């Protein structure tokens, strides 16, 4: 597992602040 915020998060709705 990567420490980076997964690209999947971007695909969801709101990107990380």
Backbone atoms as SQL, in Angstrom:
CREATE TABLE atoms (id INTEGER PRIMARY KEY, chain TEXT, resi INTEGER, resn TEXT, atom TEXT, x REAL, y REAL, z REAL);
INSERT INTO atoms VALUES
  (1, 'A', 1, 'UNK', 'N', 0.856, -1.205, 0.000),
  (2, 'A', 1, 'UNK', 'CA', 0.000, 0.000, 0.000),
  (3, 'A', 1, 'UNK', 'C', 0.890, 1.253, 0.000),
  (4, 'A', 2, 'UNK', 'N', 0.502, 2.222, -0.780),
  (5, 'A', 2, 'UNK', 'CA', 1.307, 3.440, -0.897),
  (6, 'A', 2, 'UNK', 'C', 0.816, 4.510, 0.074),
  (7, 'A', 3, 'UNK', 'N', 1.744, 5.292, 0.572),
  (8, 'A', 3, 'UNK', 'CA', 1.386, 6.343, 1.520),
  (9, 'A', 3, 'UNK', 'C', 0.648, 7.472, 0.821),
  (10, 'A', 4, 'UNK', 'N', 0.880, 7.568, -0.490),
  (11, 'A', 4, 'UNK', 'CA', 0.241, 8.632, -1.269),
  (12, 'A', 4, 'UNK', 'C', -1.274, 8.498, -1.235),
  (13, 'A', 5, 'UNK', 'N', -1.973, 9.650, -1.299),
  (14, 'A', 5, 'UNK', 'CA', -3.436, 9.617, -1.441),
  (15, 'A', 5, 'UNK', 'C', -3.784, 8.957, -2.764),
  (16, 'A', 6, 'UNK', 'N', -4.522, 7.890, -2.702),
  (17, 'A', 6, 'UNK', 'CA', -4.801, 7.098, -3.895),
  (18, 'A', 6, 'UNK', 'C', -5.543, 7.905, -4.955),
  (19, 'A', 7, 'UNK', 'N', -5.282, 7.582, -6.199),
  (20, 'A', 7, 'UNK', 'CA', -5.979, 8.243, -7.304),
  (21, 'A', 7, 'UNK', 'C', -7.481, 7.999, -7.161),
  (22, 'A', 8, 'UNK', 'N', -7.832, 6.866, -6.570),
  (23, 'A', 8, 'UNK', 'CA', -9.240, 6.510, -6.386),
  (24, 'A', 8, 'UNK', 'C', -9.962, 7.627, -5.624),
  (25, 'A', 9, 'UNK', 'N', -9.251, 8.261, -4.709),
  (26, 'A', 9, 'UNK', 'CA', -9.846, 9.334, -3.916),
  (27, 'A', 9, 'UNK', 'C', -10.284, 10.466, -4.836),
  (28, 'A', 10, 'UNK', 'N', -9.455, 10.766, -5.848),
  (29, 'A', 10, 'UNK', 'CA', -9.795, 11.835, -6.782),
  (30, 'A', 10, 'UNK', 'C', -11.022, 11.447, -7.584),
  (31, 'A', 11, 'UNK', 'N', -11.129, 10.170, -7.886),
  (32, 'A', 11, 'UNK', 'CA', -12.256, 9.689, -8.689),
  (33, 'A', 11, 'UNK', 'C', -13.561, 9.789, -7.901),
  (34, 'A', 12, 'UNK', 'N', -13.462, 9.732, -6.579),
  (35, 'A', 12, 'UNK', 'CA', -14.663, 9.757, -5.757),
  (36, 'A', 12, 'UNK', 'C', -15.421, 11.071, -5.933),
  (37, 'A', 13, 'UNK', 'N', -15.076, 12.075, -5.126),
  (38, 'A', 13, 'UNK', 'CA', -15.835, 13.320, -5.211),
  (39, 'A', 13, 'UNK', 'C', -14.941, 14.514, -4.892),
  (40, 'A', 14, 'UNK', 'N', -14.556, 14.649, -3.635),
  (41, 'A', 14, 'UNK', 'CA', -13.732, 15.802, -3.258),
  (42, 'A', 14, 'UNK', 'C', -12.287, 15.381, -3.012),
  (43, 'A', 15, 'UNK', 'N', -11.350, 16.012, -3.699),
  (44, 'A', 15, 'UNK', 'CA', -9.936, 15.748, -3.502),
  (45, 'A', 15, 'UNK', 'C', -9.489, 16.233, -2.131),
  (46, 'A', 16, 'UNK', 'N', -8.362, 15.736, -1.667),
  (47, 'A', 16, 'UNK', 'CA', -7.856, 16.110, -0.354),
  (48, 'A', 16, 'UNK', 'C', -7.620, 17.616, -0.277),
  (49, 'A', 17, 'UNK', 'N', -7.811, 18.220, 0.884),
  (50, 'A', 17, 'UNK', 'CA', -7.632, 19.665, 1.072),
  (51, 'A', 17, 'UNK', 'C', -6.174, 20.063, 0.857);
